[in-house]
Amino acid sequence: MAKSEVDELTTKTIDNGGILVRMFFDMQSEKAEDLQPLMIDLANNRLLKMPGVVYCYGAIEEPLKMQDVFSTSAELTVLFKDLWSLLNVSFNFAPAGVELIKPERELKLKPADIETLAMNVSQISVDYSQYILGRVLKKEDLEKIHSITKNREELGKKLMEKKAAKPEDKK
């Protein structure tokens, strides 16, 4: 993609609620030769394929010997379609740092964006809790948790349907 095309895509995405950030990642390994391929895989095969990532590019540092391991870092510029996509990537890949590049002034969120964001964060919390609990609980205790979660999901759907049916919200 030519620079003008990237600039145009960036501007259009930012104007529609997108966010451009610089993300910093670090990685350690006992073998120096493992680090750059792993970091390239993180950027090209994992991060770039996450929902809401528009583009990603950056640089990876040469591995450095740090006591008994090698360490490297990457500085990646990432354009996200929205705040949720940034938070999702941050949650899943735990960058060492995030620097907001654009928008430069303020980020406007609609009430529906905040609701979606809160529900998505809640779902991630439930997913990770179930993942962890699935590895420590007995089968019958885990089945009980799944039943509670299913009931919670059904209640959430009913609440959303009730909200959608309210006439004052359809303005």
C-alpha positions in Angstrom: 0.0 0.0 0.0 1.4 3.4 -0.9 1.9 6.1 1.7 -1.0 8.2 0.5 -3.3 5.1 0.6 -2.2 4.4 4.1 -2.8 8.0 5.1 -6.2 8.0 3.5 -7.2 4.7 5.2 -5.9 6.0 8.5 -7.9 9.3 8.3 -11.1 7.5 7.2 -10.8 5.0 10.0 -10.0 7.6 12.6 -13.0 9.7 11.4 -15.2 6.7 12.0 -14.1 6.0 15.5 -10.7 4.3 14.8 -7.6 4.5 17.0 -4.0 4.6 15.9 -1.5 3.5 18.5 2.1 2.5 19.0 2.4 -0.8 20.9 5.5 -2.1 22.5 6.0 -5.8 23.0 8.8 -7.8 24.6 9.8 -11.4 24.6 12.4 -13.6 26.2 13.9 -17.0 25.2 16.9 -19.1 26.1 17.8 -19.1 22.3 18.4 -15.8 20.5 17.4 -17.3 17.1 13.9 -18.1 18.4 12.9 -14.5 19.2 12.6 -12.6 15.9 10.5 -15.4 14.2 8.3 -15.5 17.3 7.9 -11.7 17.2 7.2 -11.7 13.5 4.6 -14.4 14.0 3.0 -12.3 16.8 2.7 -9.3 14.4 1.9 -11.0 11.1 0.0 -14.1 12.0 -1.7 -13.3 15.3 -2.1 -9.5 15.9 -2.8 -8.6 12.3 -5.6 -11.3 12.2 -7.4 -10.1 15.3 -10.9 -8.6 14.7 -10.8 -4.9 14.3 -7.1 -4.6 13.4 -6.9 -2.6 10.1 -3.1 -2.7 9.7 0.0 -3.3 11.6 3.7 -2.5 10.9 6.8 -1.9 12.9 10.3 -2.9 13.8 11.8 -5.7 15.9 15.1 -5.1 17.8 18.0 -7.5 17.7 18.0 -9.9 20.6 20.2 -8.9 23.6 21.7 -11.2 26.2 20.2 -10.5 29.6 21.7 -12.6 32.4 20.6 -16.2 31.4 18.1 -15.4 28.6 17.9 -13.4 25.4 15.4 -10.6 25.1 14.0 -8.6 22.2 11.3 -5.9 21.8 9.1 -4.7 19.0 7.6 -1.3 18.3 4.4 -1.8 16.2 2.1 0.9 14.8 -1.4 -0.5 14.8 -4.6 1.0 13.4 -7.8 -0.3 15.1 -11.3 0.2 13.9 -12.5 1.1 17.4 -11.7 1.2 21.1 -13.0 -2.3 21.7 -10.5 -3.8 19.2 -7.6 -2.0 20.9 -8.8 -3.3 24.4 -9.3 -6.8 23.0 -5.7 -6.9 21.6 -4.3 -5.4 24.8 -6.1 -8.0 26.9 -5.0 -10.9 24.7 -1.4 -9.9 24.0 -0.4 -7.9 27.0 1.8 -5.2 25.4 4.5 -3.7 27.6 3.3 -0.3 26.6 0.7 1.6 24.5 1.0 5.1 23.1 -2.0 6.8 21.6 -1.1 8.5 18.3 -4.6 9.4 16.9 -7.1 10.8 17.6 -5.0 13.6 19.0 -7.8 15.4 20.9 -10.6 13.3 22.1 -12.3 10.0 21.5 -16.1 10.1 21.2 -18.1 7.1 22.3 -21.8 6.6 21.8 -23.8 5.0 24.7 -24.1 1.8 22.5 -20.3 1.7 22.2 -19.9 1.8 25.9 -22.5 -0.9 26.4 -20.8 -3.1 23.9 -17.5 -2.5 25.4 -18.6 -3.3 28.9 -20.4 -6.5 27.7 -17.3 -7.6 25.7 -15.0 -7.1 28.7 -17.5 -9.0 30.8 -17.5 -11.9 28.3 -13.7 -12.0 28.3 -13.7 -12.2 32.0 -16.2 -15.1 32.0 -14.2 -16.9 29.3 -11.0 -16.6 31.2 -12.6 -17.6 34.5 -14.1 -20.7 32.9 -10.7 -21.5 31.3 -9.0 -21.3 34.6 -11.7 -23.0 36.6 -11.9 -25.8 34.0 -8.3 -26.7 35.0 -8.8 -26.7 38.8 -12.4 -27.7 39.6 -13.9 -31.2 39.8 -16.1 -32.1 36.9 -19.4 -31.7 38.9 -18.3 -28.3 40.2 -17.4 -27.1 36.7 -20.8 -28.3 35.4 -22.5 -26.2 38.1 -20.5 -23.1 37.0 -21.5 -23.8 33.3 -25.1 -24.0 34.3 -24.9 -20.7 36.2 -23.2 -19.0 33.2 -25.8 -20.3 30.8 -28.6 -18.9 33.0 -26.7 -15.6 33.2 -26.4 -15.6 29.4 -30.1 -16.2 28.9 -31.0 -13.4 31.4 -28.7 -11.1 29.5 -30.5 -11.9 26.2 -33.8 -11.2 27.8 -32.7 -7.9 29.2 -31.3 -6.8 25.8 -34.6 -7.8 24.1 -36.5 -5.9 26.8 -34.4 -2.8 26.2 -34.8 -3.1 22.4 -38.6 -3.2 22.8 -38.8 0.0 24.8 -40.4 2.7 22.6 -38.4 5.7 24.1 -35.2 4.1 23.0 -36.2 3.9 19.3 -35.9 7.7 18.7 
